[in-house]
Amino acid sequence: MASGGGDWKDMYNAAERGDAACVRYHLSAGVDVDYQHPEVMQTALIASLLQGHAEVARLLLEHGADPNLPAELGNLSPLQAAHTRGDAALLSLLQAYGAVARPAPAPVWWQRWLPL
């Protein structure tokens, strides 16, 4: 979360809309770069990647965002988020900061009880 004047929700929304200046402000105010928004359960990095905002993604990575931290809901990794855009530059950016592809998660036992 934040320690100081930053606001995690505003930073998340800024990352989603590509507002690097606002993201920079909240990072400098102490917002945790890897905080997962409790309503959508993903980080600002994943939000920026899903929208194709390379500048914001780079800023978050420069401030220590974990390039391998998956979303709490759906287990979407930053690499998977970038892949949905089909943007090789986003994928290269993540790999430059240490992102690695993960194997698909094991099936969850309870899924067999869900209707097809």
Biopython code that builds the backbone (N, CA, C, O; Angstrom):
import numpy as np
from Bio.PDB.StructureBuilder import StructureBuilder

atoms = [
    (1, "MET", "N", (0.845, -1.167, 0.000)),
    (1, "MET", "CA", (0.000, 0.000, 0.000)),
    (1, "MET", "C", (0.890, 1.229, 0.000)),
    (1, "MET", "O", (1.983, 1.196, -0.567)),
    (2, "ALA", "N", (0.459, 2.284, 0.607)),
    (2, "ALA", "CA", (1.216, 3.530, 0.570)),
    (2, "ALA", "C", (1.773, 3.850, 1.940)),
    (2, "ALA", "O", (1.206, 3.484, 2.970)),
    (3, "SER", "N", (2.894, 4.541, 1.925)),
    (3, "SER", "CA", (3.420, 5.123, 3.156)),
    (3, "SER", "C", (3.722, 6.568, 2.817)),
    (3, "SER", "O", (4.795, 6.868, 2.293)),
    (4, "GLY", "N", (2.819, 7.446, 3.099)),
    (4, "GLY", "CA", (2.982, 8.841, 2.722)),
    (4, "GLY", "C", (1.762, 9.319, 1.971)),
    (4, "GLY", "O", (0.635, 8.951, 2.305)),
    (5, "GLY", "N", (1.982, 10.147, 0.949)),
    (5, "GLY", "CA", (0.876, 10.769, 0.242)),
    (5, "GLY", "C", (0.376, 10.018, -0.965)),
    (5, "GLY", "O", (-0.545, 10.489, -1.634)),
    (6, "GLY", "N", (0.947, 8.865, -1.273)),
    (6, "GLY", "CA", (0.534, 8.133, -2.464)),
    (6, "GLY", "C", (-0.772, 7.388, -2.263)),
    (6, "GLY", "O", (-1.212, 7.167, -1.135)),
    (7, "ASP", "N", (-1.374, 7.009, -3.357)),
    (7, "ASP", "CA", (-2.645, 6.308, -3.335)),
    (7, "ASP", "C", (-2.567, 5.165, -4.341)),
    (7, "ASP", "O", (-2.427, 5.404, -5.541)),
    (8, "TRP", "N", (-2.658, 3.927, -3.864)),
    (8, "TRP", "CA", (-2.497, 2.772, -4.747)),
    (8, "TRP", "C", (-3.562, 2.718, -5.825)),
    (8, "TRP", "O", (-3.276, 2.332, -6.958)),
    (9, "LYS", "N", (-4.794, 3.101, -5.488)),
    (9, "LYS", "CA", (-5.878, 3.006, -6.470)),
    (9, "LYS", "C", (-5.673, 4.014, -7.595)),
    (9, "LYS", "O", (-5.890, 3.696, -8.764)),
    (10, "ASP", "N", (-5.254, 5.228, -7.245)),
    (10, "ASP", "CA", (-4.976, 6.237, -8.264)),
    (10, "ASP", "C", (-3.791, 5.801, -9.125)),
    (10, "ASP", "O", (-3.795, 6.014, -10.338)),
    (11, "MET", "N", (-2.770, 5.189, -8.501)),
    (11, "MET", "CA", (-1.625, 4.721, -9.278)),
    (11, "MET", "C", (-2.044, 3.610, -10.242)),
    (11, "MET", "O", (-1.621, 3.601, -11.398)),
    (12, "TYR", "N", (-2.862, 2.688, -9.779)),
    (12, "TYR", "CA", (-3.341, 1.606, -10.638)),
    (12, "TYR", "C", (-4.107, 2.185, -11.831)),
    (12, "TYR", "O", (-3.869, 1.804, -12.977)),
    (13, "ASN", "N", (-5.027, 3.107, -11.549)),
    (13, "ASN", "CA", (-5.813, 3.716, -12.626)),
    (13, "ASN", "C", (-4.928, 4.485, -13.596)),
    (13, "ASN", "O", (-5.163, 4.459, -14.804)),
    (14, "ALA", "N", (-3.911, 5.171, -13.078)),
    (14, "ALA", "CA", (-2.972, 5.902, -13.934)),
    (14, "ALA", "C", (-2.193, 4.935, -14.818)),
    (14, "ALA", "O", (-1.966, 5.220, -15.994)),
    (15, "ALA", "N", (-1.783, 3.805, -14.270)),
    (15, "ALA", "CA", (-1.063, 2.797, -15.059)),
    (15, "ALA", "C", (-1.952, 2.253, -16.165)),
    (15, "ALA", "O", (-1.495, 2.022, -17.284)),
    (16, "GLU", "N", (-3.211, 2.053, -15.850)),
    (16, "GLU", "CA", (-4.156, 1.513, -16.825)),
    (16, "GLU", "C", (-4.413, 2.491, -17.973)),
    (16, "GLU", "O", (-4.630, 2.078, -19.112)),
    (17, "ARG", "N", (-4.386, 3.781, -17.665)),
    (17, "ARG", "CA", (-4.637, 4.770, -18.727)),
    (17, "ARG", "C", (-3.350, 5.310, -19.358)),
    (17, "ARG", "O", (-3.409, 6.101, -20.299)),
    (18, "GLY", "N", (-2.183, 4.887, -18.845)),
    (18, "GLY", "CA", (-0.907, 5.285, -19.440)),
    (18, "GLY", "C", (-0.358, 6.604, -18.961)),
    (18, "GLY", "O", (0.431, 7.228, -19.671)),
    (19, "ASP", "N", (-0.743, 7.051, -17.791)),
    (19, "ASP", "CA", (-0.300, 8.333, -17.244)),
    (19, "ASP", "C", (0.976, 8.138, -16.421)),
    (19, "ASP", "O", (0.919, 7.941, -15.207)),
    (20, "ALA", "N", (2.127, 8.197, -17.100)),
    (20, "ALA", "CA", (3.414, 7.939, -16.448)),
    (20, "ALA", "C", (3.718, 8.957, -15.353)),
    (20, "ALA", "O", (4.279, 8.592, -14.320)),
    (21, "ALA", "N", (3.364, 10.214, -15.552)),
    (21, "ALA", "CA", (3.655, 11.244, -14.547)),
    (21, "ALA", "C", (2.924, 10.950, -13.238)),
    (21, "ALA", "O", (3.493, 11.107, -12.157)),
    (22, "CYS", "N", (1.682, 10.529, -13.335)),
    (22, "CYS", "CA", (0.905, 10.208, -12.137)),
    (22, "CYS", "C", (1.464, 8.958, -11.450)),
    (22, "CYS", "O", (1.559, 8.914, -10.224)),
    (23, "VAL", "N", (1.831, 7.956, -12.230)),
    (23, "VAL", "CA", (2.433, 6.745, -11.662)),
    (23, "VAL", "C", (3.728, 7.105, -10.944)),
    (23, "VAL", "O", (3.970, 6.640, -9.830)),
    (24, "ARG", "N", (4.557, 7.926, -11.572)),
    (24, "ARG", "CA", (5.830, 8.356, -10.973)),
    (24, "ARG", "C", (5.583, 9.060, -9.636)),
    (24, "ARG", "O", (6.293, 8.812, -8.661)),
    (25, "TYR", "N", (4.581, 9.933, -9.593)),
    (25, "TYR", "CA", (4.249, 10.640, -8.351)),
    (25, "TYR", "C", (3.940, 9.647, -7.227)),
    (25, "TYR", "O", (4.487, 9.755, -6.129)),
    (26, "HIS", "N", (3.074, 8.696, -7.506)),
    (26, "HIS", "CA", (2.658, 7.751, -6.464)),
    (26, "HIS", "C", (3.803, 6.833, -6.042)),
    (26, "HIS", "O", (3.907, 6.467, -4.871)),
    (27, "LEU", "N", (4.651, 6.464, -6.982)),
    (27, "LEU", "CA", (5.821, 5.659, -6.616)),
    (27, "LEU", "C", (6.745, 6.448, -5.699)),
    (27, "LEU", "O", (7.256, 5.919, -4.712)),
    (28, "SER", "N", (6.955, 7.720, -6.033)),
    (28, "SER", "CA", (7.834, 8.548, -5.196)),
    (28, "SER", "C", (7.215, 8.819, -3.825)),
    (28, "SER", "O", (7.927, 9.118, -2.867)),
    (29, "ALA", "N", (5.888, 8.713, -3.734)),
    (29, "ALA", "CA", (5.200, 8.920, -2.458)),
    (29, "ALA", "C", (5.152, 7.646, -1.616)),
    (29, "ALA", "O", (4.655, 7.664, -0.490)),
    (30, "GLY", "N", (5.665, 6.545, -2.156)),
    (30, "GLY", "CA", (5.775, 5.335, -1.362)),
    (30, "GLY", "C", (4.780, 4.229, -1.629)),
    (30, "GLY", "O", (4.710, 3.273, -0.856)),
    (31, "VAL", "N", (4.007, 4.323, -2.698)),
    (31, "VAL", "CA", (3.070, 3.243, -2.997)),
    (31, "VAL", "C", (3.862, 1.991, -3.377)),
    (31, "VAL", "O", (4.826, 2.065, -4.139)),
    (32, "ASP", "N", (3.452, 0.855, -2.846)),
    (32, "ASP", "CA", (4.090, -0.431, -3.144)),
    (32, "ASP", "C", (3.874, -0.761, -4.618)),
    (32, "ASP", "O", (2.738, -0.898, -5.074)),
    (33, "VAL", "N", (4.973, -0.886, -5.355)),
    (33, "VAL", "CA", (4.910, -1.107, -6.797)),
    (33, "VAL", "C", (4.233, -2.434, -7.148)),
    (33, "VAL", "O", (3.697, -2.577, -8.247)),
    (34, "ASP", "N", (4.250, -3.399, -6.238)),
    (34, "ASP", "CA", (3.648, -4.704, -6.506)),
    (34, "ASP", "C", (2.302, -4.911, -5.811)),
    (34, "ASP", "O", (1.813, -6.038, -5.729)),
    (35, "TYR", "N", (1.703, -3.831, -5.313)),
    (35, "TYR", "CA", (0.410, -3.961, -4.641)),
    (35, "TYR", "C", (-0.640, -4.429, -5.647)),
    (35, "TYR", "O", (-0.725, -3.895, -6.753)),
    (36, "GLN", "N", (-1.435, -5.422, -5.264)),
    (36, "GLN", "CA", (-2.481, -5.936, -6.144)),
    (36, "GLN", "C", (-3.811, -5.278, -5.785)),
    (36, "GLN", "O", (-4.295, -5.393, -4.659)),
    (37, "HIS", "N", (-4.382, -4.596, -6.753)),
    (37, "HIS", "CA", (-5.671, -3.921, -6.586)),
    (37, "HIS", "C", (-6.681, -4.945, -6.062)),
    (37, "HIS", "O", (-6.882, -5.975, -6.704)),
    (38, "PRO", "N", (-7.320, -4.694, -4.917)),
    (38, "PRO", "CA", (-8.191, -5.698, -4.315)),
    (38, "PRO", "C", (-9.492, -5.954, -5.071)),
    (38, "PRO", "O", (-10.148, -6.967, -4.829)),
    (39, "GLU", "N", (-9.876, -5.069, -5.971)),
    (39, "GLU", "CA", (-11.103, -5.292, -6.730)),
    (39, "GLU", "C", (-10.845, -6.119, -7.984)),
    (39, "GLU", "O", (-11.685, -6.934, -8.365)),
    (40, "VAL", "N", (-9.691, -5.921, -8.634)),
    (40, "VAL", "CA", (-9.374, -6.671, -9.853)),
    (40, "VAL", "C", (-8.258, -7.682, -9.625)),
    (40, "VAL", "O", (-7.980, -8.518, -10.485)),
    (41, "MET", "N", (-7.621, -7.598, -8.460)),
    (41, "MET", "CA", (-6.607, -8.546, -8.008)),
    (41, "MET", "C", (-5.453, -8.726, -8.991)),
    (41, "MET", "O", (-5.058, -9.843, -9.323)),
    (42, "GLN", "N", (-4.924, -7.582, -9.447)),
    (42, "GLN", "CA", (-3.724, -7.599, -10.275)),
    (42, "GLN", "C", (-2.934, -6.328, -10.024)),
    (42, "GLN", "O", (-3.449, -5.365, -9.456)),
    (43, "THR", "N", (-1.681, -6.333, -10.451)),
    (43, "THR", "CA", (-0.787, -5.203, -10.216)),
    (43, "THR", "C", (-0.948, -4.128, -11.283)),
    (43, "THR", "O", (-1.557, -4.345, -12.330)),
    (44, "ALA", "N", (-0.386, -2.971, -10.985)),
    (44, "ALA", "CA", (-0.358, -1.878, -11.961)),
    (44, "ALA", "C", (0.455, -2.280, -13.187)),
    (44, "ALA", "O", (0.150, -1.847, -14.298)),
    (45, "LEU", "N", (1.490, -3.105, -12.999)),
    (45, "LEU", "CA", (2.285, -3.566, -14.141)),
    (45, "LEU", "C", (1.416, -4.354, -15.111)),
    (45, "LEU", "O", (1.450, -4.104, -16.316)),
    (46, "ILE", "N", (0.651, -5.288, -14.608)),
    (46, "ILE", "CA", (-0.216, -6.080, -15.487)),
    (46, "ILE", "C", (-1.247, -5.182, -16.162)),
    (46, "ILE", "O", (-1.530, -5.355, -17.348)),
    (47, "ALA", "N", (-1.809, -4.230, -15.428)),
    (47, "ALA", "CA", (-2.784, -3.304, -16.021)),
    (47, "ALA", "C", (-2.158, -2.510, -17.160)),
    (47, "ALA", "O", (-2.776, -2.339, -18.211)),
    (48, "SER", "N", (-0.935, -2.024, -16.959)),
    (48, "SER", "CA", (-0.272, -1.235, -18.007)),
    (48, "SER", "C", (0.042, -2.102, -19.220)),
    (48, "SER", "O", (-0.081, -1.642, -20.355)),
    (49, "LEU", "N", (0.442, -3.340, -18.996)),
    (49, "LEU", "CA", (0.763, -4.240, -20.108)),
    (49, "LEU", "C", (-0.479, -4.604, -20.910)),
    (49, "LEU", "O", (-0.433, -4.649, -22.139)),
    (50, "LEU", "N", (-1.581, -4.863, -20.230)),
    (50, "LEU", "CA", (-2.821, -5.204, -20.930)),
    (50, "LEU", "C", (-3.286, -4.074, -21.840)),
    (50, "LEU", "O", (-3.929, -4.318, -22.860)),
    (51, "GLN", "N", (-2.960, -2.836, -21.470)),
    (51, "GLN", "CA", (-3.348, -1.681, -22.278)),
    (51, "GLN", "C", (-2.249, -1.254, -23.253)),
    (51, "GLN", "O", (-2.456, -0.339, -24.050)),
    (52, "GLY", "N", (-1.086, -1.903, -23.202)),
    (52, "GLY", "CA", (-0.001, -1.595, -24.126)),
    (52, "GLY", "C", (0.796, -0.351, -23.792)),
    (52, "GLY", "O", (1.377, 0.263, -24.687)),
    (53, "HIS", "N", (0.838, 0.037, -22.532)),
    (53, "HIS", "CA", (1.547, 1.255, -22.120)),
    (53, "HIS", "C", (2.991, 0.935, -21.724)),
    (53, "HIS", "O", (3.297, 0.735, -20.549)),
    (54, "ALA", "N", (3.865, 0.891, -22.723)),
    (54, "ALA", "CA", (5.263, 0.500, -22.515)),
    (54, "ALA", "C", (6.000, 1.463, -21.590)),
    (54, "ALA", "O", (6.797, 1.026, -20.760)),
    (55, "GLU", "N", (5.747, 2.761, -21.717)),
    (55, "GLU", "CA", (6.445, 3.739, -20.871)),
    (55, "GLU", "C", (6.130, 3.504, -19.396)),
    (55, "GLU", "O", (7.022, 3.541, -18.549)),
    (56, "VAL", "N", (4.869, 3.265, -19.101)),
    (56, "VAL", "CA", (4.465, 3.016, -17.716)),
    (56, "VAL", "C", (5.030, 1.683, -17.232)),
    (56, "VAL", "O", (5.504, 1.586, -16.100)),
    (57, "ALA", "N", (4.983, 0.672, -18.071)),
    (57, "ALA", "CA", (5.536, -0.633, -17.693)),
    (57, "ALA", "C", (7.023, -0.502, -17.372)),
    (57, "ALA", "O", (7.492, -1.053, -16.376)),
    (58, "ARG", "N", (7.762, 0.219, -18.207)),
    (58, "ARG", "CA", (9.195, 0.421, -17.963)),
    (58, "ARG", "C", (9.414, 1.154, -16.634)),
    (58, "ARG", "O", (10.290, 0.782, -15.854)),
    (59, "LEU", "N", (8.625, 2.181, -16.386)),
    (59, "LEU", "CA", (8.737, 2.943, -15.141)),
    (59, "LEU", "C", (8.509, 2.044, -13.926)),
    (59, "LEU", "O", (9.264, 2.103, -12.955)),
    (60, "LEU", "N", (7.483, 1.226, -13.980)),
    (60, "LEU", "CA", (7.187, 0.318, -12.873)),
    (60, "LEU", "C", (8.318, -0.693, -12.677)),
    (60, "LEU", "O", (8.707, -0.980, -11.545)),
    (61, "LEU", "N", (8.838, -1.227, -13.770)),
    (61, "LEU", "CA", (9.947, -2.179, -13.678)),
    (61, "LEU", "C", (11.202, -1.510, -13.125)),
    (61, "LEU", "O", (11.925, -2.105, -12.326)),
    (62, "GLU", "N", (11.460, -0.275, -13.549)),
    (62, "GLU", "CA", (12.618, 0.466, -13.029)),
    (62, "GLU", "C", (12.506, 0.704, -11.523)),
    (62, "GLU", "O", (13.515, 0.835, -10.830)),
    (63, "HIS", "N", (11.276, 0.757, -11.030)),
    (63, "HIS", "CA", (11.042, 0.966, -9.595)),
    (63, "HIS", "C", (10.865, -0.358, -8.849)),
    (63, "HIS", "O", (10.398, -0.378, -7.710)),
    (64, "GLY", "N", (11.237, -1.451, -9.492)),
    (64, "GLY", "CA", (11.270, -2.732, -8.799)),
    (64, "GLY", "C", (10.065, -3.634, -8.937)),
    (64, "GLY", "O", (9.951, -4.614, -8.201)),
    (65, "ALA", "N", (9.152, -3.334, -9.865)),
    (65, "ALA", "CA", (8.010, -4.231, -10.059)),
    (65, "ALA", "C", (8.515, -5.630, -10.408)),
    (65, "ALA", "O", (9.457, -5.781, -11.186)),
    (66, "ASP", "N", (7.897, -6.628, -9.837)),
    (66, "ASP", "CA", (8.285, -8.015, -10.075)),
    (66, "ASP", "C", (7.751, -8.453, -11.441)),
    (66, "ASP", "O", (6.536, -8.534, -11.624)),
    (67, "PRO", "N", (8.640, -8.739, -12.408)),
    (67, "PRO", "CA", (8.189, -9.117, -13.746)),
    (67, "PRO", "C", (7.600, -10.524, -13.812)),
    (67, "PRO", "O", (7.143, -10.952, -14.871)),
    (68, "ASN", "N", (7.608, -11.242, -12.698)),
    (68, "ASN", "CA", (7.076, -12.606, -12.664)),
    (68, "ASN", "C", (5.887, -12.763, -11.722)),
    (68, "ASN", "O", (5.377, -13.871, -11.558)),
    (69, "LEU", "N", (5.439, -11.675, -11.102)),
    (69, "LEU", "CA", (4.342, -11.757, -10.134)),
    (69, "LEU", "C", (3.002, -11.867, -10.869)),
    (69, "LEU", "O", (2.598, -10.933, -11.561)),
    (70, "PRO", "N", (2.312, -13.004, -10.721)),
    (70, "PRO", "CA", (1.029, -13.151, -11.412)),
    (70, "PRO", "C", (-0.101, -12.448, -10.669)),
    (70, "PRO", "O", (0.004, -12.143, -9.481)),
    (71, "ALA", "N", (-1.171, -12.202, -11.393)),
    (71, "ALA", "CA", (-2.378, -11.646, -10.788)),
    (71, "ALA", "C", (-2.938, -12.660, -9.796)),
    (71, "ALA", "O", (-2.888, -13.867, -10.033)),
    (72, "GLU", "N", (-3.469, -12.159, -8.686)),
    (72, "GLU", "CA", (-4.051, -13.054, -7.687)),
    (72, "GLU", "C", (-5.302, -13.742, -8.218)),
    (72, "GLU", "O", (-5.613, -14.859, -7.804)),
    (73, "LEU", "N", (-6.013, -13.101, -9.115)),
    (73, "LEU", "CA", (-7.211, -13.683, -9.708)),
    (73, "LEU", "C", (-6.890, -14.075, -11.145)),
    (73, "LEU", "O", (-6.563, -13.213, -11.961)),
    (74, "GLY", "N", (-6.976, -15.327, -11.456)),
    (74, "GLY", "CA", (-6.731, -15.788, -12.811)),
    (74, "GLY", "C", (-5.294, -16.186, -13.085)),
    (74, "GLY", "O", (-5.012, -16.805, -14.111)),
    (75, "ASN", "N", (-4.368, -15.837, -12.176)),
    (75, "ASN", "CA", (-2.973, -16.246, -12.292)),
    (75, "ASN", "C", (-2.299, -15.733, -13.568)),
    (75, "ASN", "O", (-1.342, -16.344, -14.043)),
    (76, "LEU", "N", (-2.783, -14.625, -14.126)),
    (76, "LEU", "CA", (-2.203, -14.042, -15.336)),
    (76, "LEU", "C", (-0.837, -13.452, -15.008)),
    (76, "LEU", "O", (-0.716, -12.617, -14.112)),
    (77, "SER", "N", (0.189, -13.886, -15.735)),
    (77, "SER", "CA", (1.537, -13.359, -15.500)),
    (77, "SER", "C", (1.750, -12.099, -16.338)),
    (77, "SER", "O", (1.018, -11.869, -17.300)),
    (78, "PRO", "N", (2.739, -11.284, -15.986)),
    (78, "PRO", "CA", (3.052, -10.132, -16.829)),
    (78, "PRO", "C", (3.376, -10.534, -18.271)),
    (78, "PRO", "O", (2.959, -9.846, -19.204)),
    (79, "LEU", "N", (4.112, -11.636, -18.471)),
    (79, "LEU", "CA", (4.405, -12.081, -19.838)),
    (79, "LEU", "C", (3.127, -12.435, -20.589)),
    (79, "LEU", "O", (2.989, -12.102, -21.766)),
    (80, "GLN", "N", (2.206, -13.095, -19.929)),
    (80, "GLN", "CA", (0.936, -13.432, -20.571)),
    (80, "GLN", "C", (0.148, -12.170, -20.909)),
    (80, "GLN", "O", (-0.474, -12.084, -21.967)),
    (81, "ALA", "N", (0.178, -11.192, -20.006)),
    (81, "ALA", "CA", (-0.517, -9.925, -20.263)),
    (81, "ALA", "C", (0.070, -9.238, -21.487)),
    (81, "ALA", "O", (-0.671, -8.747, -22.339)),
    (82, "ALA", "N", (1.400, -9.199, -21.581)),
    (82, "ALA", "CA", (2.054, -8.579, -22.738)),
    (82, "ALA", "C", (1.757, -9.361, -24.009)),
    (82, "ALA", "O", (1.577, -8.777, -25.078)),
    (83, "HIS", "N", (1.706, -10.674, -23.890)),
    (83, "HIS", "CA", (1.445, -11.519, -25.059)),
    (83, "HIS", "C", (0.055, -11.249, -25.640)),
    (83, "HIS", "O", (-0.130, -11.349, -26.853)),
    (84, "THR", "N", (-0.917, -10.911, -24.803)),
    (84, "THR", "CA", (-2.264, -10.630, -25.306)),
    (84, "THR", "C", (-2.268, -9.434, -26.246)),
    (84, "THR", "O", (-3.154, -9.315, -27.093)),
    (85, "ARG", "N", (-1.284, -8.544, -26.107)),
    (85, "ARG", "CA", (-1.174, -7.377, -26.988)),
    (85, "ARG", "C", (-0.475, -7.731, -28.300)),
    (85, "ARG", "O", (-0.595, -7.006, -29.288)),
    (86, "GLY", "N", (0.252, -8.841, -28.304)),
    (86, "GLY", "CA", (1.012, -9.206, -29.493)),
    (86, "GLY", "C", (2.142, -8.228, -29.771)),
    (86, "GLY", "O", (2.541, -8.047, -30.922)),
    (87, "ASP", "N", (2.658, -7.599, -28.725)),
    (87, "ASP", "CA", (3.677, -6.553, -28.857)),
    (87, "ASP", "C", (5.035, -7.110, -28.439)),
    (87, "ASP", "O", (5.294, -7.321, -27.254)),
    (88, "ALA", "N", (5.899, -7.346, -29.427)),
    (88, "ALA", "CA", (7.223, -7.922, -29.157)),
    (88, "ALA", "C", (8.060, -7.013, -28.265)),
    (88, "ALA", "O", (8.876, -7.500, -27.483)),
    (89, "ALA", "N", (7.869, -5.698, -28.370)),
    (89, "ALA", "CA", (8.650, -4.765, -27.547)),
    (89, "ALA", "C", (8.302, -4.921, -26.066)),
    (89, "ALA", "O", (9.187, -4.852, -25.213)),
    (90, "LEU", "N", (7.028, -5.128, -25.757)),
    (90, "LEU", "CA", (6.627, -5.341, -24.361)),
    (90, "LEU", "C", (7.219, -6.647, -23.828)),
    (90, "LEU", "O", (7.690, -6.703, -22.692)),
    (91, "LEU", "N", (7.192, -7.683, -24.646)),
    (91, "LEU", "CA", (7.766, -8.962, -24.234)),
    (91, "LEU", "C", (9.265, -8.828, -23.993)),
    (91, "LEU", "O", (9.787, -9.353, -23.010)),
    (92, "SER", "N", (9.953, -8.132, -24.880)),
    (92, "SER", "CA", (11.400, -7.922, -24.723)),
    (92, "SER", "C", (11.706, -7.112, -23.469)),
    (92, "SER", "O", (12.665, -7.402, -22.753)),
    (93, "LEU", "N", (10.887, -6.096, -23.208)),
    (93, "LEU", "CA", (11.069, -5.278, -22.011)),
    (93, "LEU", "C", (10.988, -6.144, -20.755)),
    (93, "LEU", "O", (11.844, -6.050, -19.875)),
    (94, "LEU", "N", (9.977, -6.971, -20.677)),
    (94, "LEU", "CA", (9.819, -7.845, -19.511)),
    (94, "LEU", "C", (10.986, -8.819, -19.380)),
    (94, "LEU", "O", (11.493, -9.042, -18.281)),
    (95, "GLN", "N", (11.407, -9.392, -20.490)),
    (95, "GLN", "CA", (12.521, -10.341, -20.447)),
    (95, "GLN", "C", (13.807, -9.654, -20.014)),
    (95, "GLN", "O", (14.633, -10.260, -19.331)),
    (96, "ALA", "N", (13.985, -8.398, -20.403)),
    (96, "ALA", "CA", (15.170, -7.642, -19.989)),
    (96, "ALA", "C", (15.201, -7.444, -18.472)),
    (96, "ALA", "O", (16.272, -7.280, -17.886)),
    (97, "TYR", "N", (14.036, -7.459, -17.847)),
    (97, "TYR", "CA", (13.949, -7.303, -16.391)),
    (97, "TYR", "C", (13.784, -8.647, -15.673)),
    (97, "TYR", "O", (13.459, -8.685, -14.486)),
    (98, "GLY", "N", (14.007, -9.734, -16.391)),
    (98, "GLY", "CA", (14.042, -11.046, -15.752)),
    (98, "GLY", "C", (12.778, -11.875, -15.810)),
    (98, "GLY", "O", (12.679, -12.886, -15.114)),
    (99, "ALA", "N", (11.807, -11.481, -16.619)),
    (99, "ALA", "CA", (10.586, -12.277, -16.722)),
    (99, "ALA", "C", (10.898, -13.610, -17.396)),
    (99, "ALA", "O", (11.653, -13.670, -18.367)),
    (100, "VAL", "N", (10.311, -14.659, -16.870)),
    (100, "VAL", "CA", (10.469, -15.989, -17.456)),
    (100, "VAL", "C", (9.089, -16.619, -17.634)),
    (100, "VAL", "O", (8.177, -16.404, -16.836)),
    (101, "ALA", "N", (8.966, -17.395, -18.698)),
    (101, "ALA", "CA", (7.701, -18.083, -18.957)),
    (101, "ALA", "C", (7.527, -19.196, -17.933)),
    (101, "ALA", "O", (8.477, -19.901, -17.594)),
    (102, "ARG", "N", (6.310, -19.341, -17.451)),
    (102, "ARG", "CA", (5.991, -20.386, -16.477)),
    (102, "ARG", "C", (5.188, -21.481, -17.162)),
    (102, "ARG", "O", (4.468, -21.217, -18.125)),
    (103, "PRO", "N", (5.309, -22.696, -16.674)),
    (103, "PRO", "CA", (4.435, -23.743, -17.205)),
    (103, "PRO", "C", (2.991, -23.447, -16.808)),
    (103, "PRO", "O", (2.731, -22.750, -15.827)),
    (104, "ALA", "N", (2.079, -23.977, -17.570)),
    (104, "ALA", "CA", (0.661, -23.795, -17.246)),
    (104, "ALA", "C", (0.383, -24.379, -15.866)),
    (104, "ALA", "O", (0.942, -25.416, -15.508)),
    (105, "PRO", "N", (-0.475, -23.724, -15.091)),
    (105, "PRO", "CA", (-0.775, -24.251, -13.756)),
    (105, "PRO", "C", (-1.485, -25.601, -13.845)),
    (105, "PRO", "O", (-2.181, -25.892, -14.818)),
    (106, "ALA", "N", (-1.298, -26.401, -12.830)),
    (106, "ALA", "CA", (-1.966, -27.701, -12.766)),
    (106, "ALA", "C", (-3.473, -27.488, -12.679)),
    (106, "ALA", "O", (-3.926, -26.508, -12.088)),
    (107, "PRO", "N", (-4.241, -28.385, -13.255)),
    (107, "PRO", "CA", (-5.698, -28.244, -13.170)),
    (107, "PRO", "C", (-6.159, -28.258, -11.712)),
    (107, "PRO", "O", (-5.573, -28.930, -10.864)),
    (108, "VAL", "N", (-7.180, -27.530, -11.456)),
    (108, "VAL", "CA", (-7.754, -27.480, -10.112)),
    (108, "VAL", "C", (-8.821, -28.568, -10.032)),
    (108, "VAL", "O", (-9.691, -28.664, -10.898)),
    (109, "TRP", "N", (-8.744, -29.373, -8.997)),
    (109, "TRP", "CA", (-9.608, -30.548, -8.891)),
    (109, "TRP", "C", (-11.084, -30.227, -8.976)),
    (109, "TRP", "O", (-11.849, -31.005, -9.546)),
    (110, "TRP", "N", (-11.509, -29.090, -8.418)),
    (110, "TRP", "CA", (-12.940, -28.789, -8.365)),
    (110, "TRP", "C", (-13.516, -28.400, -9.715)),
    (110, "TRP", "O", (-14.736, -28.359, -9.871)),
    (111, "GLN", "N", (-12.668, -28.113, -10.693)),
    (111, "GLN", "CA", (-13.185, -27.715, -12.005)),
    (111, "GLN", "C", (-13.968, -28.842, -12.677)),
    (111, "GLN", "O", (-14.844, -28.582, -13.502)),
    (112, "ARG", "N", (-13.660, -30.076, -12.330)),
    (112, "ARG", "CA", (-14.389, -31.185, -12.958)),
    (112, "ARG", "C", (-15.855, -31.202, -12.557)),
    (112, "ARG", "O", (-16.668, -31.839, -13.226)),
    (113, "TRP", "N", (-16.211, -30.507, -11.469)),
    (113, "TRP", "CA", (-17.594, -30.475, -11.004)),
    (113, "TRP", "C", (-18.397, -29.355, -11.643)),
    (113, "TRP", "O", (-19.614, -29.286, -11.471)),
    (114, "LEU", "N", (-17.722, -28.474, -12.381)),
    (114, "LEU", "CA", (-18.424, -27.376, -13.036)),
    (114, "LEU", "C", (-19.057, -27.867, -14.334)),
    (114, "LEU", "O", (-18.480, -28.715, -15.015)),
    (115, "PRO", "N", (-20.225, -27.352, -14.685)),
    (115, "PRO", "CA", (-20.837, -27.771, -15.951)),
    (115, "PRO", "C", (-19.999, -27.277, -17.132)),
    (115, "PRO", "O", (-19.366, -26.224, -17.062)),
    (116, "LEU", "N", (-20.007, -28.035, -18.189)),
    (116, "LEU", "CA", (-19.248, -27.673, -19.387)),
    (116, "LEU", "C", (-19.928, -26.635, -20.202)),
    (116, "LEU", "O", (-19.409, -26.228, -21.241)),
]
sb = StructureBuilder()
sb.init_structure("model")
sb.init_model(0)
sb.init_chain("A")
sb.init_seg("    ")
for serial, (resi, resn, name, xyz) in enumerate(atoms, 1):
    if name == "N":
        sb.init_residue(resn, " ", resi, " ")
    sb.init_atom(name, np.array(xyz, "f"), 0.0, 1.0, " ", f" {name:<3s}", serial, name[0])
structure = sb.get_structure()
